[in-house]
Structure formats: C-alpha cells, structure tokens
C-alpha cells in the first residue's frame, strides 16, 4: 500500500529561502510545501505520494513524491 500524506501550501515563502514543492497543475505556479534545510543538495526523502492543497487555484492535487523538487524563493508567488 502506498503511503499518502496530505499537506497545505505554506502561507508565506521567504525570499532567498529553499523549499520543497510542486507545480500547480492549473496555474503552473510553484507550491511550497516544506522548508528545504539542505538548500537544494538533497531530494525530497519521503516515499509514496502527497496530496497538496493549493492556495492559487483552491484545489487539491495528488503528486508522486518523486515529482517533488527543491527551489529557492526568488520572487513573489
């Protein structure tokens, strides 16, 4: 059985900080879901999948955890 986690989009991403996240399938905007203390050096380590509630479109999107990536917040999302 695949492990599934439900997470909310972070309310505020701080400029210059690193986050793990995904792309909203409707708006194509990044969704930050957790801080990345490795600053992009490591991959998201959880197996399974994650259901992400998106503040941009108001929907929940399901992602395989292999599709979660690290990014640095460079501007306003």
C-alpha positions in Angstrom: 0.0 0.0 0.0 1.3 3.4 -0.9 1.8 5.9 1.9 -0.2 9.2 1.3 0.4 12.5 3.1 -1.9 15.5 3.0 -0.2 18.9 3.2 -1.2 22.5 2.9 0.7 25.1 0.8 2.9 27.2 3.1 1.3 30.6 3.7 4.4 32.6 3.0 7.7 31.7 1.4 10.6 33.9 2.4 12.7 35.4 -0.3 16.1 33.6 -0.7 15.0 30.5 1.3 14.8 27.0 -0.1 11.6 24.9 -0.2 10.4 21.6 -1.4 7.4 21.9 -3.6 5.4 21.1 -6.7 3.8 22.9 -9.6 0.0 23.7 -9.5 -1.5 21.7 -12.4 -4.0 24.5 -13.2 -2.0 27.7 -12.7 1.6 26.4 -13.3 2.7 28.3 -10.2 5.0 26.8 -7.6 3.5 25.4 -4.4 5.9 25.4 -1.4 5.1 22.6 1.0 8.1 22.5 3.4 11.4 24.1 4.1 14.5 22.5 2.5 17.3 22.7 5.0 19.7 21.1 2.5 19.4 24.2 0.3 18.8 22.1 -2.8 21.5 19.5 -2.2 19.2 16.6 -1.3 16.0 15.2 -2.8 12.6 15.0 -1.0 13.1 11.9 1.1 9.6 10.6 1.7 8.3 7.7 -0.4 4.7 7.4 -1.6 2.6 10.3 -2.6 1.4 13.7 -1.3 -1.9 15.5 -1.7 -1.3 19.2 -1.8 -3.9 21.8 -1.1 -3.2 24.8 -3.4 -3.9 28.4 -2.4 -3.6 29.5 -6.0 -6.5 27.6 -7.5 -8.2 26.3 -4.4 -7.9 22.6 -5.4 -6.1 19.6 -4.0 -3.5 18.0 -6.3 -2.0 14.5 -5.9 1.7 14.1 -6.6 4.1 11.1 -6.6 6.8 12.1 -4.1 9.5 11.6 -6.8 8.0 14.7 -8.5 8.6 17.0 -5.5 11.5 19.3 -6.2 13.6 21.8 -4.3 13.6 25.5 -5.3 14.8 28.8 -4.0 12.2 31.5 -3.5 13.3 34.3 -5.8 10.2 36.4 -6.2 6.6 36.7 -5.2 4.4 33.7 -6.0 
